Amino acid sequence: MNLTERRKAATELEIARAAASLFAERGSAGTTVEAIADRAGLSLRTFYRYFPTKQDAVAPLLSIGAQRWLDLLAATPRDVPAVRALEGAAERALTAADATAAESYGWTRGLLRAADGDPALRAVWLRVNDESERRLVRILADRATGADPLEARVAAAAATAAIRIAVETWARGDTPPTGPGSPADLGVRCMRELTAGLRPAAPS
């Protein structure tokens, strides 16, 4: 990534953080493009150079979490079974390891609650999940050379759904981002449920 691309990515992320915080504070109806641009310290014209709508502005921030999970999975030793690798990467990716991570879950909760009443915002959330699923197919296929492509797609769909359901379930409740009922706790539970079909069959 060259300097121009890094600057563009940094500006996109700055706008995304401003948008996410406003959605969390004010909901969708109370968040305008003008307010996002103002909080990001940018002109309205600059905002529209990067994003077509206020909802699209949060995509880069949502993508960071998805990419962290994929990076952790890709770095997992290849001799670790797929199910264990998926569970372990999910738990680590969803764990609020420090104050900054815990704080980020605050706007995540507000953002997903706002998405429940805003189809365009929910569409962005689902699009990020779909993109993550597509990348996950490649990672799983690479981990199991010669595996059936259909199996990789099904596994990727189940694992991505597990993460999405875990985060959405947590966001709609009131538990803190750590401990029982946290995104990491729910992520492992959902992963075990939705990847059950990947487990070796019991001996007959």
C-alpha positions in Angstrom: 0.0 0.0 0.0 1.5 3.3 -1.1 1.3 6.6 0.8 -1.8 7.8 -1.1 -3.6 4.6 -0.4 -2.7 4.7 3.3 -4.0 8.2 3.6 -7.2 7.3 1.9 -7.6 4.3 4.2 -6.9 6.5 7.3 -9.5 9.0 6.2 -12.1 6.3 5.5 -11.5 4.9 9.0 -11.8 8.4 10.6 -15.1 8.9 8.9 -16.2 5.4 9.9 -15.4 6.0 13.6 -17.4 9.3 13.5 -20.3 7.6 11.8 -20.4 4.6 14.2 -20.3 6.8 17.3 -23.2 8.9 16.0 -25.3 5.9 15.1 -24.7 4.5 18.6 -25.5 7.8 20.2 -28.4 9.0 18.1 -29.7 6.1 16.2 -30.2 6.1 12.4 -32.9 8.8 12.2 -30.8 11.2 14.3 -27.6 10.7 12.3 -27.0 12.8 9.2 -24.2 13.0 6.7 -23.6 16.6 7.8 -23.2 15.5 11.5 -20.8 12.7 10.5 -18.7 15.0 8.4 -18.6 17.6 11.1 -17.5 15.1 13.8 -14.8 13.8 11.5 -13.6 17.4 10.9 -14.3 17.2 7.1 -16.4 19.0 4.6 -19.6 17.5 3.2 -17.9 17.3 -0.2 -15.0 15.3 1.2 -17.4 12.9 2.8 -19.1 12.2 -0.5 -15.8 11.6 -2.1 -15.4 8.5 0.1 -18.9 7.2 0.7 -22.2 7.5 -1.1 -24.5 7.3 2.0 -24.2 7.6 5.8 -24.8 3.9 6.2 -21.9 3.0 3.9 -19.6 5.0 6.1 -19.4 2.4 8.8 -18.3 -0.4 6.5 -14.5 0.0 7.0 -14.8 -0.2 10.8 -17.0 -3.3 10.6 -14.5 -4.9 8.2 -11.7 -4.5 10.7 -13.2 -7.0 13.1 -14.0 -9.4 10.4 -10.4 -9.2 9.1 -9.0 -9.8 12.5 -10.8 -13.1 12.8 -9.7 -14.2 9.3 -6.1 -13.2 10.1 -6.1 -15.2 13.3 -7.6 -18.2 11.5 -5.0 -18.0 8.7 -2.2 -17.9 11.3 -3.5 -21.0 13.1 -1.1 -24.0 12.5 -2.4 -26.2 9.7 -2.3 -29.3 11.9 -5.1 -27.9 14.1 -8.5 -29.4 13.0 -10.7 -26.9 11.2 -13.4 -26.9 14.0 -10.9 -26.1 16.7 -9.2 -23.5 14.5 -12.5 -21.8 13.9 -13.5 -21.8 17.5 -10.1 -20.6 18.7 -9.9 -17.8 16.2 -13.5 -16.7 17.0 -12.8 -16.6 20.7 -9.7 -14.6 20.4 -11.1 -12.2 17.8 -14.2 -11.5 19.9 -12.5 -11.1 23.3 -12.4 -7.6 24.6 -8.7 -7.8 25.7 -8.3 -4.2 26.8 -10.2 -1.0 27.5 -10.0 0.1 23.9 -11.6 -3.1 22.7 -14.2 -2.9 25.4 -15.0 0.6 24.4 -15.4 -0.3 20.8 -18.1 -2.8 21.7 -20.1 0.2 23.0 -20.5 1.6 19.5 -20.9 -1.9 18.1 -23.9 -2.4 20.3 -25.4 0.9 19.4 -24.7 0.5 15.7 -26.3 -2.9 15.5 -29.3 -1.8 17.4 -29.7 1.1 15.0 -29.4 -1.4 12.1 -32.5 -3.2 13.3 -34.5 -0.2 12.3 -32.6 0.8 9.2 -32.6 -1.6 6.3 -29.8 0.2 4.5 -27.6 0.1 7.6 -28.4 -3.6 8.1 -27.5 -4.2 4.4 -24.0 -2.8 5.1 -23.6 -5.2 8.1 -24.7 -8.1 6.0 -22.5 -7.1 3.1 -19.5 -7.1 5.4 -20.4 -10.5 6.6 -20.8 -11.8 3.0 -17.4 -10.4 2.0 -15.9 -12.1 5.1 -17.5 -15.4 4.2 -16.1 -15.3 0.7 -12.6 -14.7 2.1 -13.1 -17.5 4.6 -13.9 -20.0 1.8 -10.4 -19.4 0.4 -8.7 -19.8 3.8 -10.5 -23.0 4.6 -9.8 -24.4 1.1 -6.1 -23.5 1.6 -6.0 -25.3 5.0 -7.4 -28.5 3.5 -5.8 -29.0 0.2 -8.0 -31.2 -2.0 -11.1 -30.6 0.1 -14.5 -30.6 -1.6 -15.2 -26.9 -2.6 -18.8 -27.4 -1.5 -17.7 -28.4 2.0 -15.5 -25.3 2.3 -18.4 -23.1 1.3 -20.8 -24.7 3.7 -18.3 -24.5 6.5 -17.6 -20.8 5.7 -21.3 -20.0 5.7 -21.9 -21.7 9.0 -18.8 -20.1 10.7 -19.6 -16.6 9.4 -23.2 -17.0 10.6 -22.0 -18.1 14.0 -20.0 -14.9 14.4 -22.8 -12.7 13.2 -25.4 -14.3 15.4 -23.2 -14.1 18.4 -22.5 -10.4 18.0 -26.1 -9.6 17.2 -27.4 -11.5 20.2 -25.0 -9.8 22.5 -25.8 -6.3 21.0 -29.5 -6.8 21.7 -28.9 -7.7 25.3 -27.3 -5.8 28.2 -24.4 -8.0 29.3 -20.9 -6.5 29.3 -18.3 -7.3 26.6 -16.5 -9.7 28.9 -17.4 -12.8 30.9 -20.5 -15.0 30.5 -22.8 -13.8 27.6 -20.0 -11.8 26.1 -19.4 -11.8 22.3 -16.5 -14.2 22.8 -18.6 -16.6 25.0 -21.5 -16.5 22.5 -19.2 -16.8 19.6 -17.8 -20.1 20.8 -21.3 -21.4 21.7 -22.6 -20.5 18.2 -19.6 -21.9 16.5 -20.0 -25.2 18.2 -23.6 -25.3 17.3 -23.3 -24.3 13.6 -20.1 -26.3 12.9 -21.4 -29.5 14.5 -21.7 -31.0 11.1 -18.0 -30.7 10.6 -17.1 -32.9 13.5 -16.0 -36.5 12.7 -18.8 -39.0 13.0 -18.8 -41.2 16.1 -17.6 -44.7 15.5 -20.4 -47.1 14.6 
